[in-house]
Amino acid sequence: MTKAYSYSCRHCEGMEACPASIVANTKEELLEMIGHHARLAHGENSDDWDQDTREYLNSLIVAVEVDCKVSV
């Protein structure tokens, strides 16, 4: 098992109907993907987010264990 980080858009206030869930290896990677999702799915520019919004989104990120078995 490998440690990763997960975010579900539906846990964000006002986004309960959004089905998007994202998993990444690092929080930095995940935050970047959350920004892309916000732009593409919700028309938001993550560059416009204030510190409170960034802290709120960080509070919605959870550490998860994922099985990364790869077979060739």
C-alpha positions as CSV (number, residue, x, y, z in Angstrom):
1,M,0.0,0.0,0.0
2,T,1.1,3.5,-0.8
3,K,0.2,6.8,0.8
4,A,-1.7,9.2,-1.4
5,Y,-4.1,12.1,-1.0
6,S,-7.7,12.4,-2.0
7,Y,-10.3,15.2,-2.6
8,S,-14.0,14.8,-3.4
9,C,-15.6,17.9,-4.8
10,R,-19.0,17.1,-3.3
11,H,-17.5,17.7,0.1
12,C,-16.9,21.3,-0.8
13,E,-19.8,23.6,0.3
14,G,-21.9,24.4,-2.7
15,M,-20.5,21.6,-4.8
16,E,-22.6,18.7,-3.4
17,A,-23.8,17.7,-6.9
18,C,-20.3,17.4,-8.4
19,P,-19.2,13.8,-8.8
20,A,-15.5,14.5,-9.2
21,S,-13.0,12.7,-7.0
22,I,-9.2,13.2,-7.4
23,V,-6.3,11.2,-6.0
24,A,-2.6,12.2,-6.2
25,N,0.7,11.1,-4.8
26,T,1.3,14.5,-3.1
27,K,-0.8,17.3,-1.7
28,E,0.9,19.8,-4.1
29,E,0.0,17.6,-7.1
30,L,-3.6,17.2,-5.8
31,L,-4.0,21.0,-5.2
32,E,-2.9,21.6,-8.8
33,M,-5.4,19.1,-10.1
34,I,-8.1,20.6,-7.9
35,G,-7.3,24.0,-9.6
36,H,-7.6,22.4,-13.1
37,H,-10.9,20.8,-12.1
38,A,-12.3,24.1,-10.7
39,R,-11.4,25.8,-14.0
40,L,-12.8,23.2,-16.3
41,A,-15.9,22.1,-14.4
42,H,-16.8,25.2,-12.5
43,G,-15.4,28.1,-14.4
44,E,-13.3,29.2,-11.4
45,N,-9.7,30.5,-11.6
46,S,-7.7,29.1,-8.7
47,D,-5.3,32.1,-8.9
48,D,-8.2,34.1,-7.6
49,W,-8.7,32.0,-4.5
50,D,-7.8,33.8,-1.2
51,Q,-5.9,32.2,1.7
52,D,-9.1,31.2,3.5
53,T,-10.4,29.3,0.4
54,R,-7.0,27.6,0.0
55,E,-7.1,26.6,3.7
56,Y,-10.6,25.4,3.4
57,L,-9.8,23.2,0.4
58,N,-6.7,21.8,2.2
59,S,-9.0,20.8,5.1
60,L,-11.0,18.7,2.6
61,I,-8.0,16.7,1.6
62,V,-7.6,13.3,3.2
63,A,-4.7,10.9,3.3
64,V,-5.5,7.5,1.8
65,E,-3.8,4.2,1.2
66,V,-3.8,3.0,-2.4
67,D,-2.8,-0.3,-3.9
68,C,-0.4,0.5,-6.7
69,K,0.4,-2.9,-8.1
70,V,1.5,-2.7,-11.7
71,S,1.9,-5.8,-13.8
72,V,3.4,-5.9,-17.2
